[in-house]
Amino acid sequence: MRFFKIEQDYKAIVIGGSAGSFQVISKILGQLPGDFETPILMCLHRLRHVRHGFVEALNIKSSISIQEPYDKEPIRKGKFYLAPANYHLNVELGNTFALSTEELVNNSRPAIDLMFQSAAYAFRQRLVGILLSGANRDGAQGMKAIHEKGGLTVVQDPSDCLIDTMPSAALNITPIDHVLNVDDIIDFLLSLDRKVKQNRI
């Protein structure tokens, strides 16, 4: 297991992915403990008009129940959230979600860039952004926003991706703190969780 030095507690983790990311996020969720405290907000490209099956498939792997948030729902510790099909998921000041059906961004709704950018504005340096395998450039501008607000940025190593367009696009436009394979992303998240629990003692 690889250990990472985590400098501070983070208020939230945002994860984005597209083609090739479902297997990756399933593996990550399957390795996180049931008492993982930092809320995880996920935006994964999915079929817009298929409402059922996606969350259920992820829940089979995860020890923490994954839910699709409703508009104005508070973001709570120890919860995992997934952007609903055909809705943009934004983070508002005051730790709440906002759903919208505005135009597609990067040919996507939900769009990773919108979730990442709004979370960066809300959480600033207390945010971790993770970008996984994907076939378009969605998420690159969001990672840039996280970096500019002082948050921590992580991308899946392009050589570890089924399709490397998404993390490569982020690497091309902004400094990234960690470029990691899937197993190292898991170790990074476990190190972050240990830091949270040590600070609570």
N, C-alpha and C positions, 0 to 999 in steps of 0.2 A: 504494500500500500504506500502511495506517495502522500507526504504530509505537506501542507501549504501553510505559510505564515499569514494569518489573517489579522489585519491591523485594527479592525473595529467591527462592531455589530452593524449589520445592514437591516434596513426596514423591509426590504422586499427584493425578490429575485424575479426578473423577467426572462422568459425563454421563448425564442422564436425559431420556427423551422418550416420547411416545405418538403419537397420531394426527398425521400430517403430519411426523413427525421422521425417518422412514427416508430420505427424499430429502436432508434436511438433514445427517444424520450421514454419509451416503454422500459428499456433497460435501466435508465437513470432512475425512474420512479420506483422500479422494483428493488433498488438498492438503498433507498432512503428509509430511515427508521420511522416508525409510526408516531414518534414524538418530535419529529422535525418541526422546528418552531417558526422559522422565517417563511412568510407567505410566498408562494410561487405562483406567478401569473404567466400563463402560457398562451401564445398565439401561434397556432399551427394552421397552415393553409389546408382547407378541406372543401368538399363539395358543398356548394351553397344551399342546396335544397334538400340535403339529406340530414334530417334532424336527429336521428337516433343511430346508435351503434358505435359512434366514435368515442364518446365519453365512456360508454359501458366497456369498450375494449381496453381503454386505458385504466379503468378502475380495477380490472382483473389483475393488472400488474402492480398497482400501487397499494401501499399499506395505509395511505391516507386517502380518504374519499375525495374525488375530484368533482367539482361542481361548475356549472355554467352560471355566472353571476347575473343577477337582474339589475336593472338600472337603479342607481343610487344606493346599491348595497354596500355596506362598509367592508373594507379589507381587514381581515382578522388574522392574527397569528395562528400558525398551525394549520392553515388551510391551503389547498391547491385549487387554482381557478383556471378554467379554459374558456377562451373567447368563443361565444356561441356562433354557430353557422350563420353566415350572411349578415353579421353585425360587426361593426368596428367596436373594439373595446378600448376605452380610454380611462385614464386615472385622473381623478380630480383632486385638487387641494382639499384637505380634510379627510383623506384616506377613504374615498368612495369611488365606485365605478360609474362610468357613464357609457351607455350603449347608443349607437347611432347607425342609421342606414344611409349615410351620406355616400357620395360617389365612390367607386372603386379606386383604390390607391395601389399602384404597381399591379394593376389588373386583379386586385385581391380585396375581398371583404370577408373576414377581418384582415386588416393590414398590420404587419409587424411594426413598420415604421411609426404608425400612429400610436400604438400602445407603448412602444419604447420611448418616443418623444414625450408623450404626456407623463409617463412614469418618471422620466429624467427631470422634468420640470417640477413634479410633486416631491420626489425623494432626494434629488440632487446627489450629493456624495454618499448617501446611504443606500444606493441602488447598485445591484449587480445585474449586468446584462449578459445573456448567453445566446449566441446565434449558432444554429446547427445547420446541417445539410439542407440544400435547397437549390432550385433551378432558376430563380430569378434574383434580382438585386434588392428585393424587399428586406428591410432590416439594416441595410448599410447606413442609411441616414440616421436611423434610430440609434445605432451604436455610436455614431459620431456625436449625437446629442448627449448620450450618456457620458461619453468621455469629456465633452466640453463642460458638463455640469459637475465633474469630479467623481463620477461613479466608476465602478470597476467593470472592465470589459473582458469577455471571454468568447473566443470562437472555437468551434470544432476544427481541428487541424484539417485543412483541405485534403491532404493525402489520406485521411481517415473517413472522408465523406463518400457517400454513394454518388452525390452530385455536388461539386464544390463551388458552384457559382455564387451562392449566397455568402458564405464566409470569406471567399476571395474578394468579393465586392467590398465588404467591410474593411478588410486588410488594405485595400487599395486607397481608401480615402481617410482613414483615421488610425492613430496608434492604438494597438490592442494590447492589453496587459498580459493575457495568457492565451496561447494557441495550444489546445490540448486535444488528445484523443478521448474517446468516450470514457474509458476507464479512469483517466485522469480528471475528467469533469466530475465524475462521481466522487473521487477522492477529494477534489476541491470542495464540493458541497458538504461532504462529511466533515472536513476541516472547519468549514464555516459554522456548521451546527455545533461542533465541539466548542468553538469560541463563544457562541451564544450561551451555551450551558455553563461554561466556566465562569463567565461574567455574572451569571445569576447566583452562583454559590456565595 
